Amino acid sequence: MRTPTKFVPALLGIACGTLATAVVAAPMAYDVDPAHTYPSFEADHNGGMSLWRGKFNSSMGKITVDKAAGNGTVEMTIDMKSIDFGIQALNDHANTPDIFDTAKFPTATYSGKLAKFVNGSPTEVDGQLTMHGVTKPVTLKINSFLCKPDQRSGKERCGADASAQINREDFGVNFGKTFGFKMEVTLRIQVEAQAAT
């Protein structure tokens, strides 16, 4: 049976609207911007005497976000040799087998899924951190999340501030424990990523 001509525009409108919705709902892929992404941390020194802070200067990764479906993924690789306490002697020591043993374990990876979306933005990442040859679950709390067009490229750019608590001894990094150093470490991560296409 032929469709009456008067209904053709309406059907085309519905089809186009459905297609547009599918396009909007599709997951967006983003490349992590290493110039604006620095996994950092806070660690105890000498059993509460002071709090040492450092960061990793080199990281890379990919992020996908589907705001409509409320899901997404995070894949990150961190160059452990790029650790930076602001003191070269301490950086050098961190690279030795005493701590991170970067000759044997040059990278750490984090793989996770974006979760608990609120108004189109994730509030957590449920993932697995592999460091020093050990893989453990680590949930990142997303303290802030924002996407908007980049001022230079015009492509959509997303950024987030995330944090978590880990026990470094769980990953086989227990230097200083015999001297009373606390094993708890706070992760504080700033990340920005730009639309891949």
N, C-alpha and C positions, 0 to 999 in steps of 0.2 A: 504494500500500500504506500502510495506517495504521500510525503509530508506536505500539508498545505503550505503554499508559498509564504503566507503571512506569519507562519510559525518559525521560519528559517532564521530570521534575525535573533529571535529569542533563544533558540537552541544554540546558535553561535555564541551568544552572550554567555550562556551558562557554561559552554565548553571552555571559553576563554577564561571565565572566572575560575573554573576548576583548575585549569592549567596554571593560572597565576598563583592560586593558593598553594599548589604543589611546589612551585618554584620558591615561594617565600618560605615554605616549611622545610625545604631541603637543608641538610646540615651545611654549615659554612666551615671551610678549612682555613687555618691560619698558620703562618710560619712565625715561630718565636723570634723576636728581635734581640740578638745577643747584646746589642749596645744599650738596651733598656731592661735587661733581665739579669738579676743578680741574686742567686740563692745565698742567703746570709744566715748566721747562727750566733747564739749566745751560749757560752759554756763556762762552767765554774772554774775558778783557779784557787787551788789550795784550800778547799773545804769552806768556801764562803768568804775568803779574804777579798776577792774581787771577781768581777764578771768580764770575761774576755769576749770580744766580738770580732768576727771575721766574715769574709765572703769568698765566693768563688767567681773569678773574673771571666770565665769562659763556659758558656752553656749553649745548647741548641735543642730544638724540638719542634713538635707540631701539636696543634690543638684543633679539635673540631667542636662546634657548638650547634645544636639544634634547639633553638629557643622555643619553638612551637611544641616539639615533642618532649622538651624538658630533659635532654640528655646530651652527652658529648664525651670526648676523650682527651686525655693528656698524655703525651709521650715526651720525656725530657732526658737528655744526656748531659752530664756535668763533667767537665775536665777537672779531676781532683788535683792535678798538678798546679792548677791556677789558684790555689788557696792563698788568701791574702789577709794576714792579721795586721798589716801595717808595720811589721817587724820582720826583716828578711831572715834573721836567724831562726825565728819561730816558724816561718814558712818552710824553711829548709828542714827543720826537725819534723814538721807535720808530714813531710814527704817520705820520711824514713820508715822502716819496719816497726819502729816504736808506736807509730800512730796509724797513718793511712796506707803505708807501704805502696806508694803510687807506681813503683816499678812493676809490681805484680798486679795491682788493681788500679789502672790509670783512670778509670771512669766510674761514675755512679749513675744509675738510671732510676727514673721514676715513671711508672705506668699506671694510669688511673682513669676512673670514670667520673665525670661531673655529675653531681647529685643534689637533691633537695632544692630544686629551682623555686624561686619566689619572684613573681612578676617577670619571668623570662630570664632571670639571672641565677646561676648556680651559687650555692652557699657552702658546698663541700666538694672535696675530691676524695673518693674512696680508691686508694691505690696501693701499690707495692713499691717499696724502696729497696734497691739492690746496692749495697755499699760494702766494700771490703770483702766481697765474695759471699755476702749473706743477704738473703731476701726476707723482708718482714713487711707486714701490712702497716701502712701509715695513712691516716686520714688527715687531710689538710682542711682547715677551716678557712673559707674565703671571707675575708673581712670587708672587702669592697670589690666590685666588678662593674666595668663600664665599657661600652662599645660606642664608637662614633667615627665619622669620616676623618681620615688623617689629613692634616692641614696641607701637606706637601703633595702626596700621591693621590689623594681623593679616595683611596681604598679604605674600606672599613678597618678600624684598628680597635683591638680589645686589650684591656689591661686589668690586672688584679693584684691585690695584696693578700697573701695567704700566710698562715702560721700553723705550727704543730709542735708537739712535744715528743721527743724520742729518748730512749735510753741507749747511749752509744755502746754500752757493754753488750747489748743485744746483737750488735753488728761486729763484735770481736775487737772493738776499739776501747780498751780500758786503761790506757796510760794514765798514771797518776792516782789510780784507785788506792794503791798501798800507801800513798801520802795523804789520803783523805779527800781527794778530789771527788766531787759529786758527778755521777754519770749522766744525769739528766741534761739534755740539750734542747734549747728552744730554736726552732727553725722559723725564720722570717724571710719570706720570698716575695720579691717584686718581679712582676712579669708583664711584658707587653708583646703582642703578636699582631701581625698584619695579614689581612686576607690574601690567600695564596693566588687568587685569580682576580 
